[in-house]
């Protein structure tokens, strides 16, 4: 198995303001935008960046970035992480259709690990 992509997801106060900044000032383009979610995927060549105003919508502390990792087989990777002794939640299917699990690293950084149903050999969350 291999990790196929990693895309930073930045928590932002206003997705429209951030999109205007990254696109208008830094040369990114909108790849996908969901105003109802407060989320957008931006691209600049092969680089991708997600901006999301809902990550810490009710947080009282500082905002934290999220790294979104895309293994080629999320079910096998989930099983491997558990076999390594890490306590992680069950796989679930999100409202945006990815099978994923989430965890914090030792410093509190968020890692979201997911896969679209049609991108790999394992398409259903495991029951373990």
C-alpha positions as CSV (number, residue, x, y, z in Angstrom):
1,X,0.0,0.0,0.0
2,X,1.1,3.6,-0.5
3,X,0.0,7.1,0.4
4,X,-1.1,8.8,-2.8
5,X,-1.6,12.4,-1.8
6,X,-1.5,14.8,1.1
7,X,-3.5,18.1,1.0
8,X,-3.2,20.7,3.7
9,X,-6.6,22.0,5.0
10,X,-6.4,25.4,6.6
11,X,-9.0,26.6,9.1
12,X,-10.0,30.1,8.0
13,X,-12.4,32.7,9.5
14,X,-14.0,33.4,6.1
15,X,-13.7,31.0,3.2
16,X,-14.7,33.7,0.6
17,X,-12.1,36.1,1.9
18,X,-9.5,33.3,1.8
19,X,-10.4,32.3,-1.7
20,X,-10.1,35.9,-2.8
21,X,-6.7,36.2,-1.2
22,X,-5.2,32.9,-2.5
23,X,-6.7,33.3,-6.0
24,X,-6.4,37.0,-6.4
25,X,-3.1,37.6,-4.7
26,X,-1.2,34.3,-4.9
27,X,-2.3,32.9,-8.3
28,X,-4.4,29.9,-7.1
29,X,-7.5,28.8,-9.0
30,X,-10.7,27.4,-7.6
31,X,-10.9,23.6,-8.3
32,X,-14.1,23.0,-6.2
33,X,-16.1,25.4,-4.0
34,X,-19.0,24.6,-1.6
35,X,-20.3,27.8,-0.1
36,X,-22.9,25.8,1.9
37,X,-20.0,24.0,3.7
38,X,-17.7,27.0,4.0
39,X,-15.1,25.0,2.1
40,X,-13.0,25.3,-1.1
41,X,-10.3,23.3,-2.8
42,X,-7.8,25.5,-4.6
43,X,-5.0,24.6,-7.0
44,X,-1.9,26.1,-8.4
45,X,-0.3,23.7,-10.9
46,X,0.0,20.3,-9.1
47,X,-0.4,21.9,-5.6
48,X,-3.7,21.7,-3.8
49,X,-4.9,23.6,-0.7
50,X,-8.2,23.3,1.1
51,X,-9.6,26.2,3.1
52,X,-12.4,25.5,5.5
53,X,-14.2,27.8,7.9
54,X,-16.1,25.0,9.7
55,X,-13.0,23.2,11.2
56,X,-13.0,25.2,14.4
57,X,-16.4,26.9,14.1
58,X,-16.9,26.8,17.9
59,X,-13.4,26.6,19.2
60,X,-12.3,28.9,22.0
61,X,-8.6,28.3,21.4
62,X,-6.3,28.9,18.5
63,X,-7.1,27.4,15.2
64,X,-5.1,24.3,14.1
65,X,-4.4,23.1,10.6
66,X,-5.5,19.8,9.2
67,X,-3.5,17.5,7.0
68,X,-5.7,15.3,4.8
69,X,-3.9,12.1,3.8
70,X,-5.1,9.8,0.9
71,X,-3.8,6.2,1.1
72,X,-4.5,4.0,-1.8
73,X,-6.4,1.6,0.5
74,X,-7.9,3.3,3.5
75,X,-9.3,0.1,5.0
76,X,-5.9,-1.6,4.9
77,X,-4.2,1.5,6.3
78,X,-6.7,1.8,9.1
79,X,-6.1,-1.8,10.0
80,X,-2.3,-1.2,9.9
81,X,-2.5,1.8,12.1
82,X,-4.5,-0.2,14.7
83,X,-2.1,-3.1,14.5
84,X,0.7,-0.6,15.3
85,X,-1.1,0.1,18.6
86,X,-2.8,3.4,17.9
87,X,-6.3,3.8,19.2
88,X,-8.3,5.3,16.3
89,X,-12.0,5.6,15.7
90,X,-13.9,3.3,13.3
91,X,-14.0,4.1,9.6
92,X,-17.0,6.1,8.6
93,X,-18.4,7.5,5.4
94,X,-18.6,11.3,5.5
95,X,-21.4,13.5,4.1
96,X,-19.0,14.3,1.2
97,X,-18.7,10.6,0.4
98,X,-15.2,9.7,1.5
99,X,-14.4,6.7,3.8
100,X,-12.2,8.2,6.5
101,X,-10.9,8.2,10.0
102,X,-9.5,11.1,12.0
103,X,-6.8,11.4,14.7
104,X,-4.5,13.9,16.4
105,X,-0.7,13.5,16.4
106,X,1.2,13.9,19.7
107,X,1.3,17.7,19.2
108,X,-2.4,18.0,18.6
109,X,-2.3,18.4,14.8
110,X,-5.3,17.0,13.1
111,X,-4.9,14.2,10.6
112,X,-7.9,13.2,8.4
113,X,-7.2,10.0,6.4
114,X,-9.6,9.1,3.7
115,X,-10.4,7.6,0.3
116,X,-13.1,8.1,-2.3
117,X,-15.1,4.8,-2.8
118,X,-14.0,4.4,-6.4
119,X,-10.2,5.0,-5.9
120,X,-9.0,1.8,-4.5
121,X,-9.5,-1.9,-3.8
122,X,-11.3,-1.6,-0.5
123,X,-14.5,0.3,-0.9
124,X,-16.4,-0.4,2.3
125,X,-15.4,0.5,5.9
126,X,-14.3,-2.5,7.8
127,X,-16.4,-3.8,10.7
128,X,-13.3,-4.2,13.0
